[in-house]
Amino acid sequence: MTIQLSDKPLLEWAGDSLAIGLFEDAVELTGELATLDQKFSGVLKELIAEEEFKGKANTTIFTRVNPGSAVRKLILVGLGKPDALKLDTLRRAAAAVARVAKKQKSKILGFNFPLWNNDPAASAQAIAEGIELALYQDIRFKSEPEDKGSQIETVDLLGFSGQEAAITRANQIVSGVNLARELVAAPANAVTPITLAETAQAIAKDHGLQVEILEKEDCEKLGMGAFLGVAQASELPPKFIHLTYKPEGTPKKKLAIIGKGVTFDSGGLNIKGAGSGIETMKMDMGGAAATLGAAKAIAQIKPDVEVHFISAVAENMISGRAMHPGDILTASNGKTIEVNNTDAEGRLTLADALVFADKLGLDAIVDLATLTGANVIALGEDIAGLYTPDDAVASQLEKAAQTSGEKIWRMPMEEKYFEGLKSGIADMKNTGPRPGGSITAALFLKQFVKETPWAHLDIAGPVWTDKENGYNGAGATGYGVRTLVNWVEGEGSGE
């Protein structure tokens, strides 16, 4: 599929389907749209009346145009209230149109959408992202595709002439999102610590990044006892991934993105029981997937920022070598941890990754992890929890998320809750009491960052969806990639 910019006037465009965005309670046809309606013998006005179309966000209606017309079908999509228009409104509306057009077997699709904030570049990028994200299909593990119908071949964005760079940027970002989707969706016998490291090496080779893969022996020399404690039961070796993007010249800042990379989580000796969702634990490397997806996108966009992409990758399995409940592990900063639950393993891998990043002399660190069910209970399945003691980093991430359309909510870092993590025989336990479980998890991670401004994103909810949601079909969402790219570039709000 090719998304291209067209300077052809609306009244002269020809193709299979023409999509028109209309605001809520403002569906009266005026100007060019009134002329277009006359051209098509009043079909638009008639369709709006018959379907009682009000222009509510993401609602769609369509109709066939008279035979012999230059346009075969018209698609109307609601954009909601004009004063509530956001970039994500355009992104979601474009996704809705793309799905309708595909079902209608349209090969050539045109878009006539308004601008957000008089910004053609941001608007074109959001529309392109919505189209590409909605039409993504993962058929790697099917013997033959279920959908054998015709596909959209060309998309024309009308009125966006000169915004080629915006389309290129959308393609680059979506390539990273789709990589993250593929990594999360793949089963644990396909995405292992070994293959995840190979993916990082491939990104480095294809896009000119530096790559360092620390093996078990390297991690032992660095004293990564928390990470290696999680990895010790698996037959597969752990891999510590460190990718680095460096711009030409002096970077304006240096950042790190750390992703939890547990490629399968059995729970360890505290094994996940019936109803625990153990069959979904291939998703427990969603943070690492977002990290590598962001690496792929950022390497193509080439911002003037140095970025380190880090993941301590392992399986959490059961064997005669497994860490026991009650074991004490020593992290690479010397902190000792009493393991009172082997199923709280992600924070152990992140602990050593945070210590590693903290020594790199960075301006900020963000980690992402499918860390706690408690965060899902607090914020539901669509919203990630943001935990940080640093207001500046929090503000940056909130603005980056607004532009991307990915939802986050800042949660409290209630220091007194750390009392629940105190151990009588070690510096801390790896889990606290059930109340405030996502907060105590963040407070645990905080113990492993000494010098660098830091934020933690708990993405346990939005990394996966069970039903079609906006521009995401059911399955892996690639959550976090777009927000991370915006954060690295210092992108502002899409409100």
C-alpha positions in Angstrom: 0.0 0.0 0.0 1.2 3.5 -0.9 0.1 6.6 0.9 0.6 9.6 -1.2 -0.2 13.3 -1.3 -2.5 14.7 -3.9 -3.0 18.3 -5.1 -6.0 17.3 -7.1 -9.1 19.3 -6.2 -11.8 17.5 -4.3 -14.3 17.8 -7.1 -11.9 16.3 -9.6 -10.6 13.3 -7.6 -11.3 9.9 -9.0 -11.0 6.5 -7.3 -12.9 3.7 -5.6 -13.8 5.4 -2.3 -13.7 9.0 -1.1 -13.7 9.6 2.7 -14.9 12.9 4.1 -14.5 13.9 7.7 -17.4 15.9 9.3 -17.7 17.5 12.7 -20.4 16.7 15.1 -23.6 18.8 14.8 -22.0 20.5 11.8 -22.9 18.1 9.1 -24.6 20.7 6.9 -23.0 20.6 3.5 -21.5 23.9 2.4 -18.9 25.2 0.0 -17.0 22.4 -1.9 -19.0 19.7 -0.1 -22.3 21.2 -1.3 -20.9 21.3 -4.9 -19.7 17.7 -4.5 -23.2 16.7 -3.4 -24.8 18.4 -6.4 -22.3 16.5 -8.6 -23.5 13.2 -7.1 -27.2 14.1 -7.4 -27.7 14.9 -3.7 -26.5 11.5 -2.5 -24.5 12.9 0.4 -27.4 14.9 1.9 -29.7 12.0 1.4 -27.3 9.6 3.1 -26.9 12.0 6.1 -30.6 12.3 6.5 -31.5 8.6 6.1 -28.8 7.4 8.5 -29.4 10.3 11.0 -25.6 10.9 10.9 -24.5 13.3 13.6 -20.8 13.3 13.1 -19.9 11.7 16.4 -16.3 10.7 16.6 -15.4 7.5 14.7 -18.9 6.8 13.4 -19.0 5.9 9.8 -21.6 5.6 7.0 -21.1 4.9 3.3 -23.0 4.6 0.1 -22.5 3.7 -3.5 -22.5 6.5 -6.0 -24.4 6.4 -9.4 -22.8 4.0 -11.9 -20.3 5.7 -14.2 -19.2 8.2 -11.6 -15.5 9.0 -11.1 -16.0 7.9 -7.5 -17.6 4.5 -6.8 -18.4 5.0 -3.0 -18.5 7.8 -0.5 -17.5 7.2 3.2 -18.5 9.8 5.9 -16.7 9.6 9.2 -17.5 11.7 12.3 -14.8 13.8 13.9 -16.6 14.8 17.1 -16.8 18.4 18.3 -14.6 20.9 16.5 -13.2 22.3 19.7 -12.3 18.8 20.9 -10.3 17.9 17.8 -7.0 16.2 18.6 -4.3 14.5 16.5 -5.6 11.2 17.8 -9.1 12.1 16.5 -7.7 12.2 13.0 -5.7 9.0 13.6 -8.7 7.1 14.8 -11.0 8.4 12.2 -8.5 7.5 9.5 -8.3 4.0 11.0 -12.1 3.7 10.9 -12.2 4.7 7.3 -9.5 2.3 6.3 -11.3 -0.6 7.8 -14.6 0.3 6.0 -12.7 0.8 2.7 -11.0 -2.5 3.0 -14.3 -4.3 3.6 -15.8 -2.5 0.6 -12.9 -3.8 -1.5 -11.6 -0.4 -2.3 -8.2 -0.3 -4.0 -7.9 3.5 -4.4 -9.0 5.5 -1.4 -9.1 9.3 -1.0 -9.2 11.3 2.2 -10.7 14.8 2.6 -9.9 15.7 6.3 -9.5 19.0 8.1 -6.3 20.1 9.7 -5.5 19.9 13.4 -4.3 23.2 14.8 -3.5 24.5 11.3 -0.6 22.0 11.2 -0.6 20.1 7.9 2.5 18.0 8.8 1.2 16.7 12.1 -2.2 16.1 10.6 -0.9 14.2 7.6 1.3 12.1 9.9 -1.5 11.2 12.2 -3.8 10.2 9.3 -1.1 8.1 7.7 -0.4 6.4 11.1 -4.1 5.6 11.6 -4.4 4.0 8.2 -1.2 1.9 8.4 -1.9 0.8 12.0 -5.5 -0.2 11.2 -4.6 -2.3 8.2 -1.7 -4.2 9.8 -2.1 -8.0 9.7 0.0 -10.6 11.4 -0.3 -13.8 9.5 3.2 -15.3 10.2 1.8 -18.3 12.0 -1.1 -19.2 9.6 -0.6 -21.7 6.9 -2.6 -19.4 4.6 -4.2 -16.0 5.0 -7.8 -15.9 6.1 -8.4 -12.6 4.2 -8.0 -13.3 0.5 -10.0 -10.3 -0.6 -8.7 -7.3 -2.5 -6.4 -4.9 -0.6 -6.1 -1.1 -0.5 -3.3 -0.3 -2.9 -3.2 3.5 -3.0 -4.3 6.2 -0.5 -4.5 9.8 -1.6 -4.5 12.5 1.1 -6.2 15.5 -0.5 -4.9 19.0 0.3 -1.7 17.8 1.9 0.7 18.5 -1.0 4.3 19.1 0.2 4.1 17.0 3.4 6.1 14.1 2.1 8.4 14.2 5.1 5.3 13.7 7.4 4.4 10.5 5.5 8.0 9.3 5.7 8.0 9.9 9.4 4.7 8.0 9.8 6.2 5.1 7.9 9.2 5.1 10.2 7.3 5.2 13.4 4.8 2.5 12.2 7.6 0.2 11.3 8.7 0.4 14.9 5.2 -0.1 16.3 4.7 -3.2 14.0 8.0 -4.7 15.1 6.8 -4.4 18.7 3.5 -5.9 17.8 5.2 -8.9 16.1 7.5 -9.5 19.1 4.7 -9.4 21.6 2.3 -11.5 19.5 4.9 -14.2 18.8 4.8 -17.3 21.0 7.6 -18.0 23.5 9.0 -20.7 21.3 9.6 -18.1 18.6 10.7 -15.1 20.7 13.3 -16.3 23.2 16.3 -14.5 24.8 18.4 -15.7 21.9 16.1 -14.5 19.1 15.4 -11.2 20.9 19.1 -10.6 21.0 19.3 -11.5 17.3 16.5 -9.0 16.6 18.6 -6.3 18.3 21.6 -7.2 16.3 19.6 -7.1 13.1 18.3 -3.6 13.9 21.9 -2.5 14.6 23.1 -3.9 11.3 20.2 -2.5 9.2 20.2 1.0 10.8 23.7 1.7 11.9 23.4 1.4 15.7 26.0 0.1 18.1 25.2 -3.2 19.7 26.5 -5.0 22.8 25.1 -8.3 23.9 26.3 -9.3 27.4 26.3 -13.0 28.0 25.8 -14.8 31.3 29.5 -14.6 32.2 29.6 -10.9 31.4 26.6 -10.3 33.7 28.2 -12.3 36.5 31.3 -10.1 36.3 29.1 -7.1 36.7 27.4 -8.6 39.7 23.9 -8.8 38.2 22.7 -11.2 40.8 19.0 -10.1 40.6 18.8 -10.6 36.8 20.6 -13.8 36.9 18.5 -15.1 39.7 15.5 -14.9 37.5 17.3 -16.5 34.5 18.9 -19.5 36.4 16.1 -22.0 36.0 15.8 -21.8 32.2 17.6 -24.0 29.7 18.0 -20.9 27.5 20.8 -18.5 28.3 20.0 -14.9 29.4 21.0 -12.0 27.1 21.6 -8.5 28.2 20.9 -6.2 25.3 22.5 -2.8 24.9 21.8 -0.9 21.7 23.1 2.7 21.2 22.0 5.3 18.7 24.5 8.2 18.4 23.7 11.2 16.2 26.3 13.0 14.1 28.0 15.7 16.1 27.4 16.5 19.8 24.0 15.2 21.1 21.8 17.7 22.8 21.0 15.2 25.4 21.6 11.5 26.4 18.7 9.2 27.3 18.0 5.6 28.0 15.0 3.4 27.4 14.8 0.2 29.3 12.3 -2.6 28.6 11.4 -5.6 30.7 12.3 -8.6 28.6 10.9 -11.7 30.3 10.1 -13.8 27.2 8.0 -16.2 29.2 6.9 -16.0 32.8 5.8 -19.3 34.4 5.9 -17.6 37.8 8.8 -19.7 38.9 8.3 -21.9 41.9 5.4 -19.6 42.8 3.9 -21.0 39.6 1.0 -19.2 38.1 -2.2 -21.2 38.8 -5.5 -21.8 37.0 -7.0 -18.6 35.8 -3.8 -16.7 36.1 -3.4 -16.1 32.4 -0.2 -18.1 32.2 -0.9 -18.9 28.5 -0.6 -15.1 27.8 2.8 -14.8 29.4 4.6 -14.5 26.0 3.5 -10.9 26.4 5.8 -10.3 29.4 8.5 -8.9 27.2 6.2 -6.1 26.0 8.6 -3.5 27.4 11.5 -4.9 25.5 9.4 -5.0 22.4 8.6 -1.3 22.7 12.2 -0.6 23.4 13.4 -2.4 20.2 10.5 -0.9 18.2 11.5 2.6 19.4 15.1 1.8 18.5 14.1 0.9 14.9 12.1 4.0 14.5 14.6 6.4 16.1 17.4 5.0 14.0 15.5 6.0 10.9 14.3 9.4 12.1 17.9 10.3 13.3 17.2 12.9 16.1 20.1 14.8 17.5 19.9 12.8 20.8 22.0 9.9 22.0 19.7 7.0 23.1 20.6 3.8 24.8 18.1 0.9 24.4 18.5 -1.7 27.2 16.9 -5.0 28.1 17.9 -7.8 30.5 16.3 -10.7 28.7 15.5 -14.1 30.3 12.8 -16.7 30.9 11.3 -17.2 34.3 11.1 -21.0 34.5 11.0 -23.9 36.8 13.8 -26.5 37.3 16.1 -27.9 39.9 18.1 -24.7 39.5 15.2 -22.3 40.1 15.5 -19.6 42.7 13.5 -20.4 45.8 11.0 -18.3 47.7 13.2 -17.0 50.5 16.4 -16.8 48.5 18.5 -13.6 48.8 19.9 -12.1 45.7 22.5 -9.3 45.4 22.0 -6.7 42.7 24.8 -5.0 40.8 24.7 -2.0 43.1 25.2 -4.2 46.2 21.6 -4.0 47.4 20.3 -7.3 48.7 16.8 -8.6 48.0 14.8 -11.3 49.8 12.7 -13.1 47.1 9.4 -13.6 48.8 7.6 -14.3 45.5 9.4 -15.7 42.4 6.5 -14.4 40.3 7.6 -10.8 40.9 10.6 -11.4 38.7 10.3 -8.5 36.2 11.5 -5.9 38.8 14.5 -8.1 39.5 15.6 -8.0 35.9 14.9 -4.3 35.7 17.0 -3.6 38.9 20.3 -4.6 37.2 19.3 -2.9 34.0 18.6 0.4 35.9 22.0 0.2 37.7 23.7 -0.4 34.3 22.0 2.6 32.7 22.5 4.8 35.8 26.3 4.6 35.2 26.2 5.9 31.6 26.0 9.6 32.5 22.5 10.2 31.1 20.0 13.0 31.3 17.1 10.7 31.9 15.9 7.1 32.0 12.5 5.7 31.2 11.7 2.0 31.8 8.6 0.2 30.5 7.3 -3.1 31.9 4.3 -5.3 32.0 4.9 -5.2 35.7 1.8 -5.5 37.8 -1.8 -6.7 37.7 -2.4 -4.0 40.3 -1.8 -1.3 37.7 -4.5 -2.9 35.6 -6.9 -2.9 38.5 -6.2 0.7 39.1 -6.3 2.1 35.6 -7.9 -0.6 33.4 -6.6 -2.1 30.2 -6.1 1.1 28.1 -4.0 3.3 30.4 -0.4 2.9 31.5 0.7 4.0 34.9 3.4 6.7 35.1 5.6 6.6 38.2 8.4 9.1 38.8 9.6 11.5 41.5 10.7 13.9 38.7 8.1 16.4 37.6 10.1 17.5 34.5 10.3 13.9 33.2 6.7 13.3 34.0 5.6 16.4 32.1 7.7 15.4 29.1 6.2 11.9 29.0 2.6 13.2 29.4 3.1 15.6 26.5 4.7 12.9 24.3 1.8 10.6 25.1 -0.8 13.2 24.2 0.8 13.6 20.8 1.0 9.9 20.2 -2.6 9.1 21.4 -1.3 6.6 23.9 -2.9 7.0 27.3 -0.8 7.4 30.5 -1.8 8.6 34.0 0.7 9.7 36.6 0.4 7.7 39.9 1.7 8.7 43.3 5.1 7.6 44.6 4.0 7.2 48.2 7.4 6.8 50.0 5.9 5.4 53.2 4.6 2.4 51.3 8.2 1.2 51.0 7.8 0.1 54.6 5.9 -2.9 53.2 9.0 -3.9 51.3 11.4 -4.0 54.2 13.0 -7.4 55.1 14.3 -8.6 58.4 17.3 -10.3 56.8 18.0 -8.3 53.6 17.8 -4.7 52.3 14.3 -5.3 50.9 11.8 -7.9 49.7 10.8 -8.0 46.1 7.0 -7.7 46.9 5.0 -5.8 49.5 1.4 -6.1 50.7 -1.4 -6.3 48.1 -2.7 -2.8 48.6 -0.8 -0.3 46.4 1.0 -3.1 44.6 1.9 -1.1 41.5 3.3 1.7 43.8 5.5 -0.5 45.8 6.8 -2.1 42.6 7.8 1.4 41.4 9.4 2.2 44.8 11.4 -1.0 44.5 12.8 0.1 41.1 13.6 3.5 42.6 16.2 1.8 44.8 18.4 1.1 41.8 18.6 4.6 40.3 21.1 6.8 42.1 22.0 9.7 39.9 19.7 10.0 36.9 16.2 11.5 36.5 14.0 8.4 36.0 10.4 7.3 35.2 8.7 4.0 35.2 5.8 3.1 32.9 3.7 0.1 33.9 2.2 -1.1 30.6 0.6 -4.3 31.8 -2.8 -3.2 30.5 -2.4 -1.5 27.1 0.2 -3.8 25.7 -2.6 -6.2 24.5 -6.2 -5.8 23.5 -8.8 -8.6 23.2 -11.0 -6.7 20.8 -10.6 -4.1 18.0 -9.8 -0.8 19.6 -9.3 2.4 17.6 -6.4 1.7 15.2 -5.5 -1.5 17.0 -7.0 -4.8 16.0 -7.3 -7.6 18.6 -3.9 -8.6 19.8 -0.6 -6.9 20.4 -0.8 -3.1 20.2 2.9 -2.0 20.1 2.1 0.3 23.0 4.8 2.7 23.9 6.7 3.1 20.7 5.1 6.3 19.6 5.3 7.9 23.0 9.0 7.0 23.3 9.8 8.5 19.9 8.0 11.7 20.8 9.8 11.8 24.2 13.2 11.4 22.6 12.5 14.2 20.1 10.9 16.4 22.7 7.6 16.5 20.8 4.8 18.7 22.2 1.2 18.1 23.0 -1.3 16.8 20.4 -4.2 18.4 22.3 
